[in-house]
Amino acid sequence: MSLDLKQLEDKARKLRMNIIRMIGVGRKGHLGGSCSLAEIVSALYFHKMRHDPTHPGWEERDRFLLSKGHAALVQYAALAECGYFPEGELERVKELGAMLQGHPDMRKTPGIEANTGSLGQGLSIACGMAAGLRLNKRHSRVYCVVGDGEMAEGQIWEAAMAAAYYKLDNLIAILDHNGITATGPIVERFDTNPIPSKWEAFGWNVQIIDGHSMKSIVAALDKADRIVGQPKLIIAHTIKGRGIPFAENSAAYHNGQFTQEQYDQALRELAG
């Protein structure tokens, strides 16, 4: 499936609306980092990645790993929209026995490639997948979304070195650079800047984009296809809580909850 830019933007809007519905009223949910990824996840699932909802284990599929697994709501919304499972399952997120839990679980949810959420581990898993696919002479790509708070994890940098050493050019990492952790601005908690020059020094090809510009996202993903001999990093500048004005750039909505009034307002904002 490959949609035009307007269709991709419409998909991103629907993903955000379903994120709001999954959180509901009076229950906590990871809103901020899920909404900051809506355009990126829309571009991956509906433009770039080769995948088949009717055959999740298709060997030639591209792989998507959400290293910042707490943002699972945006992936669940995309998987439901693609048809991996009925949309009604979104109403049961985090319920006992439900297929959609607070972090991705490959044993429960079709379309999930790995259990993630322990920050720092996803990129290492992605490296292993990319290396394995190359050994098996597959042409599949591995896309891994990491968070900017996650940059403080040492395992991220071990994986970065390994990916460059083994020239894993079928690996594309996307940094959700929204600048805010669960407790406040990254520059005040654990400042890992300058990010671009560090990754370039580690041997990665680096692009910097507006993570809410669908045109820029699609262009960066397409350009990444043409880079050979290096792993690729797309640094996407995003807004935490994007699309819900009262939640934007607020650490309070990293894992926040809505009153009924806020819930209704959020859906109105997105519908409008």
C-alpha positions as CSV (number, residue, x, y, z in Angstrom):
1,M,0.0,0.0,0.0
2,S,1.4,3.4,-0.9
3,L,-0.8,6.5,-0.4
4,D,-0.3,10.1,-1.5
5,L,0.8,12.8,1.0
6,K,-2.8,14.0,1.7
7,Q,-3.9,10.4,2.4
8,L,-0.9,9.8,4.6
9,E,-1.7,12.9,6.6
10,D,-5.3,11.8,7.0
11,K,-4.1,8.4,8.2
12,A,-1.9,10.2,10.8
13,R,-4.9,12.2,12.0
14,K,-6.8,8.9,12.4
15,L,-4.0,7.3,14.3
16,R,-4.0,10.2,16.8
17,M,-7.8,10.0,17.2
18,N,-7.5,6.3,18.0
19,I,-4.7,7.0,20.5
20,I,-7.1,9.3,22.3
21,R,-9.8,6.7,22.2
22,M,-7.4,4.0,23.6
23,I,-6.5,6.2,26.5
24,G,-10.1,7.1,27.3
25,V,-11.2,9.0,30.4
26,G,-9.6,8.7,33.8
27,R,-6.9,6.2,32.7
28,K,-3.3,6.8,32.2
29,G,-1.7,6.3,28.8
30,H,1.4,7.3,26.9
31,L,0.0,10.1,24.9
32,G,2.9,12.4,24.3
33,G,5.4,10.1,22.6
34,S,2.7,8.3,20.7
35,C,1.3,11.4,19.1
36,S,4.7,12.7,18.2
37,L,5.2,9.7,16.0
38,A,1.9,9.7,14.1
39,E,3.2,11.0,10.8
40,I,6.3,8.8,10.9
41,V,4.3,5.7,11.6
42,S,1.8,6.6,9.0
43,A,4.5,7.0,6.4
44,L,6.1,3.7,7.3
45,Y,3.0,1.5,7.3
46,F,1.1,3.2,4.4
47,H,4.0,4.3,2.1
48,K,7.3,2.7,2.7
49,M,7.3,-0.8,4.3
50,R,6.6,-4.0,2.6
51,H,4.2,-6.0,4.8
52,D,1.1,-8.2,4.6
53,P,-1.6,-8.0,7.3
54,T,-3.0,-11.3,6.1
55,H,0.4,-13.0,6.5
56,P,2.3,-11.3,9.4
57,G,5.1,-13.8,9.2
58,W,5.8,-13.3,5.5
59,E,9.6,-13.8,5.2
60,E,10.1,-10.9,2.7
61,R,8.5,-8.3,4.9
62,D,10.2,-5.2,6.2
63,R,10.6,-5.2,10.0
64,F,9.5,-2.4,12.3
65,L,10.7,-2.2,15.9
66,L,9.5,0.4,18.4
67,S,12.4,0.6,20.7
68,K,10.6,3.3,22.8
69,G,7.9,0.6,23.4
70,H,5.9,2.9,25.7
71,A,4.6,4.6,22.6
72,A,2.9,1.3,21.5
73,L,-0.5,3.0,21.1
74,V,0.5,4.6,17.8
75,Q,1.7,1.2,16.5
76,Y,-1.5,-0.5,17.7
77,A,-3.5,2.2,15.9
78,A,-1.5,1.6,12.6
79,L,-1.8,-2.2,12.9
80,A,-5.6,-2.0,13.3
81,E,-5.9,0.4,10.4
82,C,-3.9,-2.0,8.2
83,G,-6.1,-4.9,9.2
84,Y,-3.8,-7.0,11.4
85,F,-6.7,-7.3,13.9
86,P,-10.2,-5.9,14.3
87,E,-10.3,-2.2,15.3
88,G,-12.6,-3.2,18.2
89,E,-9.5,-4.6,20.0
90,L,-8.3,-1.0,20.5
91,E,-11.1,-0.6,23.1
92,R,-9.5,-3.3,25.3
93,V,-5.9,-1.9,25.6
94,K,-4.2,-3.0,28.8
95,E,-7.2,-5.1,29.9
96,L,-6.3,-8.5,31.5
97,G,-6.0,-11.1,28.7
98,A,-6.3,-8.6,25.9
99,M,-3.9,-8.8,22.9
100,L,-2.8,-5.1,23.2
101,Q,-0.8,-4.5,26.4
102,G,1.0,-1.4,27.7
103,H,4.2,-2.4,25.8
104,P,4.5,-4.4,22.5
105,D,4.3,-8.1,23.0
106,M,5.1,-10.3,20.0
107,R,3.4,-13.3,21.7
108,K,0.0,-11.5,21.8
109,T,-0.1,-9.1,19.0
110,P,0.1,-9.9,15.2
111,G,2.6,-7.5,13.5
112,I,4.8,-7.0,16.5
113,E,8.4,-8.1,15.8
114,A,9.9,-8.0,19.3
115,N,9.0,-7.2,22.9
116,T,10.3,-3.7,23.6
117,G,10.0,-1.1,26.3
118,S,13.2,-1.7,28.3
119,L,14.8,1.4,26.8
120,G,18.1,1.0,24.9
121,Q,17.5,-2.6,23.7
122,G,15.5,-2.1,20.5
123,L,18.4,-0.9,18.4
124,S,20.5,-4.0,19.3
125,I,17.6,-6.3,18.3
126,A,17.3,-4.3,15.1
127,C,21.0,-4.8,14.4
128,G,20.6,-8.6,14.9
129,M,17.6,-8.7,12.6
130,A,19.4,-6.7,9.9
131,A,22.5,-8.9,10.0
132,G,20.4,-12.0,9.9
133,L,18.4,-10.8,6.9
134,R,21.6,-10.1,5.1
135,L,23.1,-13.5,5.9
136,N,19.9,-15.1,4.6
137,K,20.2,-12.9,1.4
138,R,16.9,-11.2,2.1
139,H,16.2,-7.7,0.7
140,S,14.1,-6.7,3.6
141,R,14.8,-3.5,5.6
142,V,14.6,-3.0,9.4
143,Y,13.2,0.3,10.7
144,C,13.7,1.1,14.4
145,V,12.2,4.0,16.2
146,V,14.2,5.3,19.2
147,G,13.5,8.1,21.6
148,D,15.7,11.0,22.4
149,G,15.6,10.2,26.1
150,E,16.8,6.7,25.2
151,M,20.0,8.2,23.8
152,A,21.3,8.2,27.4
153,E,21.4,4.4,27.3
154,G,24.8,2.9,26.7
155,Q,23.4,0.0,24.8
156,I,22.3,2.4,22.1
157,W,25.9,3.4,21.4
158,E,27.1,-0.2,21.4
159,A,24.5,-1.0,18.8
160,A,25.4,2.1,16.8
161,M,29.1,1.0,16.7
162,A,28.2,-2.5,15.7
163,A,25.8,-1.4,12.9
164,A,28.5,0.8,11.4
165,Y,31.2,-1.8,11.7
166,Y,29.2,-4.4,9.9
167,K,27.9,-1.8,7.4
168,L,24.2,-2.7,8.0
169,D,22.8,-0.6,5.2
170,N,19.4,-2.4,5.5
171,L,19.0,-0.7,8.9
172,I,17.2,2.6,9.2
173,A,16.9,4.2,12.7
174,I,14.5,7.0,13.3
175,L,15.0,9.3,16.2
176,D,11.8,10.8,17.7
177,H,13.4,14.0,18.8
178,N,10.7,15.7,20.8
179,G,13.0,17.0,23.4
180,I,11.0,16.0,26.5
181,T,11.3,13.0,28.8
182,A,8.8,11.8,31.3
183,T,10.1,14.3,33.8
184,G,11.0,17.3,31.8
185,P,13.3,18.7,29.0
186,I,16.1,16.5,28.0
187,V,18.7,19.3,28.1
188,E,17.9,19.6,31.8
189,R,17.9,15.9,32.6
190,F,20.6,14.2,30.5
191,D,21.7,16.3,27.6
192,T,23.0,14.0,24.8
193,N,23.6,16.7,22.2
194,P,25.1,17.2,19.7
195,I,23.3,14.2,18.3
196,P,24.0,14.5,14.5
197,S,27.8,14.8,14.8
198,K,28.0,11.9,17.3
199,W,26.2,9.5,14.9
200,E,28.2,10.7,11.9
201,A,31.3,10.0,13.9
202,F,30.1,6.5,14.7
203,G,29.8,5.9,10.9
204,W,26.1,6.5,10.2
205,N,24.5,8.5,7.4
206,V,22.4,11.2,9.1
207,Q,19.4,13.1,7.9
208,I,17.6,15.8,9.9
209,I,14.0,16.5,9.1
210,D,10.7,18.0,10.4
211,G,9.0,14.9,11.8
212,H,5.5,16.3,11.2
213,S,6.1,17.2,7.5
214,M,4.9,14.2,5.5
215,K,6.7,15.4,2.4
216,S,10.0,15.5,4.4
217,I,9.5,12.1,6.0
218,V,8.7,10.4,2.7
219,A,11.6,12.0,1.0
220,A,14.0,11.0,3.8
221,L,12.8,7.4,3.8
222,D,13.2,7.2,0.0
223,K,16.6,8.8,0.2
224,A,17.7,6.2,2.8
225,D,17.0,3.5,0.2
226,R,19.8,4.9,-2.0
227,I,22.5,5.0,0.7
228,V,24.7,1.9,0.6
229,G,27.5,0.7,2.9
230,Q,26.2,2.6,6.0
231,P,23.3,2.3,8.5
232,K,21.0,5.3,8.3
233,L,19.7,7.6,11.0
234,I,16.8,10.0,10.4
235,I,16.6,12.6,13.2
236,A,12.9,13.7,13.2
237,H,12.2,16.9,15.1
238,T,8.8,16.4,16.6
239,I,6.4,17.9,19.2
240,K,5.4,15.8,22.1
241,G,1.6,15.5,22.2
242,R,1.3,16.8,18.7
243,G,-2.2,17.6,17.6
244,I,-3.7,18.2,21.0
245,P,-2.8,21.8,21.9
246,F,-3.2,21.6,25.6
247,A,-0.9,18.5,25.7
248,E,1.8,19.7,23.3
249,N,5.4,20.0,24.7
250,S,4.2,19.0,28.2
251,A,5.9,16.3,30.3
252,A,2.6,15.9,32.2
253,Y,1.2,14.1,29.1
254,H,4.1,11.7,28.7
255,N,1.9,9.3,30.5
256,G,-1.1,11.3,31.4
257,Q,-4.9,11.0,31.7
258,F,-7.9,12.9,30.4
259,T,-10.9,14.3,32.2
260,Q,-14.1,13.9,30.1
261,E,-13.8,17.6,29.1
262,Q,-10.2,17.1,27.9
263,Y,-11.1,13.9,26.1
264,D,-13.9,15.6,24.2
265,Q,-11.7,18.6,23.4
266,A,-8.9,16.4,22.1
267,L,-11.1,14.6,19.7
268,R,-12.7,17.9,18.6
269,E,-9.2,19.4,17.9
270,L,-8.2,16.4,15.7
271,A,-11.6,16.2,13.9
272,G,-11.3,19.9,13.1
